[in-house]
Amino acid sequence: MNTNTPSIQPTVDSFHRVRLATRWVRRSSAIITAHGDLDASNAHEFVDHVLRAATRAERLVMDLTGVDFFGTAGFSALHTVNVRCAADRIDWVMVPSPAVIHLLRICDPDAALPRCDSISAALDTWQHKPRPLLQLIPKPR
């Protein structure tokens, strides 16, 4: 079986003013696309959608270029995703829209949340960056 062939069908969820879709580009890499508004009315559903994909992924790209409005609850949702992905050792990156960039300038001025300019740039970065090896025994001090 070709390991680059997606094994999971795309999923689409629609919530209050946002449409979310997950597309698998490799066996363990997914692109999650959001269209519409991401705010307090749907941020929890956004996190749930992303974390469902994260249970099967090693790498996630969040395509937020279709987000027209991005509220502080959206930033909180991204922070939650960041914490959960770090705990589960999942690489993730977002491709923000102008609305997302506007709020990130205020809430994330040091660019702590990972972002790329395009989906292809995110996928290319991972293609050339090997996954870290699992360390079973701690290094001596």
PyMOL commands that set and color helices and strands:
alter all, ss='L'
color gray80, all
select helices_A, chain A and resi 43-54+72-87+98-107+119-128
alter helices_A, ss='H'
color red, helices_A
select strands_A, chain A and resi 11-15+18-26+29-38+59-70+91-96
alter strands_A, ss='S'
color yellow, strands_A
deselect
rebuild
show_as cartoon
